[in-house]
Amino acid sequence: MGGLSPQVWRRVWRRQFLIQGCWNYEGMQNVGFAYSVLPALREIYSGRPEEALKSVKRHLEFFNTHPVMGAVILGAGLRLEERAASGEADPRGIGAFKVGLMGSLGAIGDSFFWGALRPVASVAGAILALIHPLVGIAALLLLYNVTHLAVRSRGFAAGMEGQEAAVAWLKKEALSVKTEDRKLMAAILGGVYAGVFTGQYAVHGETGLHTVVLFLVGAAAIHFVTMMFRKAVSPSEILSFLLLVGVLILWR
């Protein structure tokens, strides 16, 4: 973890959750990023207030990426600051490094977390909510937060080991491949939800014809969700549509 003390490391890691706390149109997440690294900068440039001020100004430049993937840049940026403070690296390279990664990591994070992981957690929660609403809520929060906290922790640790380690970690994680897997899982779970939902009505004393019709509707829903995924329709839009349909069906 470089030369930072464990106490400072933990403070920086906790502060990353506030990276969007002062979002603004001019610098986007720049204030939140500077706030996150401030405890480390105070330790790195201890006794050198002028250099510390320059480092804070560096991190107040424009910055915007996915908040979870920002942990990688946060860790690597601090490692570069340590090297710059010891004269091993050019401070101007810190800004260039951040700019080079924030766009690509933002796109990867949006696809994985917003486009794949959140829909999977939502559908799984919706299915388990049929057992009990609190079970569904707990499942949604658990499925999403276990993954997102792990990425924050491992990404930050990899970044603190250096630029090469950060890139190696990103390659090893293969989030692009995992994104496709999660999207397929969301489609499957969406089909399961449709089947379970229609099955609940089919066993409540309905006629055989009504049961067949309901299951055909469920099969059509599965086909519809799968087709939409193949056409690259946003999973969030599909789930919103299914939620609207569910509300209309249950409307009394």
N, C-alpha and C positions, 0 to 999 in steps of 0.2 A: 504494500500500500504506500510505497514511497516513504518519505520521512515524516509524514503527518502522524500526530499522536492519535491513539484510538478514540479519545474523547472528541477531538476535532473531526475525525472521520465520521463518527456517528452524528454529530451536529450537522455536517454538510449533507449527509444522506437523508436525515429527517427533513431538512429544509427544501429538498428537491420537490416535495409535495406541494410547495407554495410557488412553484415556478410560474404558474399562471395567475398568481394572486394580485399582480399589478399589471395585467395585460393592457397594452395601449396600442393605438394605431401606428404610432411612429416607430417604436422599437419592438413591438409585439411582446415577447417574453424576456426582454433584456433586463428589466429591473428584477424580475424573479430569479433570473440566472445569477445576477450580481449578488443578490441577497443570499443565495444558496452557497456561493463560494466564499463569501466574506469571512467566515471564521477561519478558513484555511489560509486566505491571503494574509490575515493578521499574523498567523503563525509563521508563514513562509517568509514574510517581509518584516519580521519582528525587529524593531530598532531602525528600520529604514522607511519612515513615513512617506517620503516623496515617491519612492518606488511603489509602495503600497497603493498610493493614490493613483498612480499611472495604471497599475494593474486593475483597479476597480473601474477606471474609465474604459479600459480595453473591453471589459465584460459588460459595459453599458451600451456597447454598439448593438446594432440590429441583430436579433436572434429569434428564431421561430422554428420549432420542430414538434414532433409528437411528444407530449409530456412524459410518457414512459421511456421512450427511446432516448430522451434527453439525458438520462442517467449515464449513458455511455460517453456522451460528449462532456458531461460534467466531470466524470472521473479522469478522462484523458486530458481535458483542459487543465485540471489541477496538476497533473503529472508534468505537463508542459510548463506550467508556471514554476514548478520546483526546479526544472532544468534551466529555465530562463533566469531564475534567481541565483543559481550557482554559475551562470555564465556558459552553460553547455548548449543553450539553444537561443535563437533569435526571438525576442518577445513578439515581433511582428508576425511570426508564423502561427501564433496562437489563434488570432482572428481568422487567418486563412484556413486553418484546420477546422474551426467551427463552421465556417461558411461552406466548406467542402462537404461536410457530413450532414448538416442539418436538413438539407432538402431531401436527400435520399433516405435518411432515417425517418423523416416525417412521412414520406410516402409508404415506406415499409410498415411503420407503426399504424397509420390510418387503415391500411389494408388488413393487417393482422388483428388489431384490437377492435376497431370499429366495424370492419367489414366481415370478420370471421369469428373471433372469440366472443364478442358481445352477443351476436345472434345465437351461437351455440348455447351459451349460458342462459339466455332468455328463454329459448325453446325448452331446454331441460327444466328450467324453473317452472314453466307453464305446465309441463307434463306432471311434475311432482306436486304442483299446486292442486291437481285433481284429488290427491290424497289428503292434503291439508295446505291451506294458503301459506302458513308459516314455513312448512317444509319447502315449498317452492321458492319462497324468498331466500331462505337460508342456502338452498342449492345454487341459486343464481349468484349470490354474493360470494359463495365459496369458490365456485368454478372460475369466476372472473378474477377474483383477488389473489388466489393462490398463484395463478400464472403471472399476473401483472406485477405482483410483489417480487416474484422470483426473477423476472426479467430486470426489474429495477436494481435488485441487489447484485446479481451476477454481472449485469452490464456495467454498473459503477465500479465493481471490483476489477473487471477486465480493463476498463479505461485507466484505472489507477496504476496498472502494470505497464502502461505505455501504449502508444499508437498501434504498434504491431500486434500487441495482445488484444486490443479492442477489435481490430479488423479480423483477427483469427477467430475471436469469439463470435462475431457476427456471421462469419462463414460457417462455423460449426453449428450454430443455432439453426441456420437455414430457415428463417422465418417465412420466406416466400413459399417454400414447400409446405410448411405447416399451415399457411394461410389457405391453400387449396384444400388441404385435408379437413380443416375446420369448416370450410364452406360446404364441403360434401356432407360432413357430419350434421351441419345445420339443416340441410335439405332432408336428410334421412330422419332426423328428429322431428322435423316439420310434418313429414308423412306419418310418423308414429303418433304425433299429437292428433292429427286429423282422424286416424283410425280409432284411437282411444276415445276421442270426443264423440264420434258417430256411434261407436260401440256402446257407449253409455246409454244412448237412446234406444239402441236396438234390443236391449235386454229388458226393457221396461214394459213388457206385455204387449208389444206391437205385433202386427200381423207379419207373416212371412214375407209378403211383397214389400211392406214398408221397410223391413230389415234389409232386404236386398237393395232397395233404392238407396238407403242410407250408406251402405258399404260401397255402392257404386259412386256415390258422391264423395266418399272418403278417398277412393282410388283416383277419382278425377282431381281431387285436391292435391294428392301426392304428385300426379303427373304435371299439374300446373306449376307447383313449386319447383320441381326438377327442371322443367322447361325454362322457367324464369331465371334460374341459376345459370343454365347453359347460355342464356342470352345476356349474361353479365348484369342482370338487374340487381340493384343493391339489396342485400339481405335485410337491411333495416326497413326498406320500403315494403318488401314482401311481408315481414312480420307486422308492420303497421296495418297493412291491408287485411291480414288474417285476424288481427285484433279487432278491427272495425267490423268484420264479418261476424266474429264471435259475439260482440256486443249486440249486434242487430238480431242474431239468432236467440240470444238469451233475454232480449228485451221483453218485458212484461207490460 
